[in-house]
């Protein structure tokens, strides 16, 4: 066991913000939009980065960081290789949890719900907007599969670059996922560890029930 006292003694006092009940939006999407906009406006490093948690058929969880590429009333969208580990796990168990951690703002957003693939048209449109090197990379990388070394990726990128030139089509194994939320949680750090936690849970009639949780 690591007995370094410096690790055990690390502490932070959260002093930068609050999330009072009357300040929290009635809609979780509106609350998320406001917090994301503030993260963008303040120039935080990678404010669009989010952790995606999935589970396999045995219930074993795994996480990874991806980038949000869109959100609206339908849900939260990101793009990936459908044959990757997360793609395979979502195929078997189409539910996931997302987390944004904006350290500088002392905020965390958690989102849970079922996951579906976006339409082929949406995936095509986003793929066409990507830089050429990223489009070639989607073909070159057999994501989550063992490879002999980095040279394999470089060689495959050269191969597909020659094959497709400036107009690589979207690979059939690559596209978007959309998480359709049924639960949101907004965490704002506060002093004395008395943090604010506001949750929104989807009701059968489509409305959201807002509640405060103890930290």
Phi, psi and omega in degrees: 000139178288118181253022178296114183295337180296325180292313181294334184268359179294126179214153178225138174262124183268117189228000196270345186198182178209161174220082179285158184302320182281350177271333183288134180297154176291332180254129178297328179295320178293321178295318178296316181300319181294316180290319179296318179299320179295319178298320178292314184296328181275001177068033178297148178292124179046060178295345180271001181280134179219146175274134176248124178251130177229171175229151178269186184294340178266004181083010179278123184276157172210152180229158174200161180260130176230179181246127175295137181242357178176157174203147175198196183296343179279334179146195185253130187244138168217167184236149184193182174275120182295339180270000178290174179301314180295324178297317180293320180293322178290330175296320182279321181225094190280054175224148182207168173233141178244151174216129170255136177231104178260089189302315184296333178264358181057047184228147173226139171239129175244138182223135179231152176167182177279159184237139177225160174282144173285168181293156177301325180295319177295317179296318178300315183295316180292318181301318181295337181276350185282155173302151183304317182298327179288323178293320176294320180299327178296329175280323189286329187264116171279074194309134178076359178266145177295140174227158185289333181173176182297333179303331178298316180294317181298317181294318180292323178297319178295319180299311182287331175297319177291323183291318189256342181063229184271358186228062177292132176285165176291130177297145180295340182266011186233136179177193187259152169243149174233123172271125180262104190290143167234359179208132174231146172222131179246120183246125176239122179297139178226165181292158177061021180065018177265065187290157174270133175225109178249127182243155175228124180240130182291133180261161181304331181273005178091356177276172180245131176264118182264137181211159174255135176253148172294144181287000000 
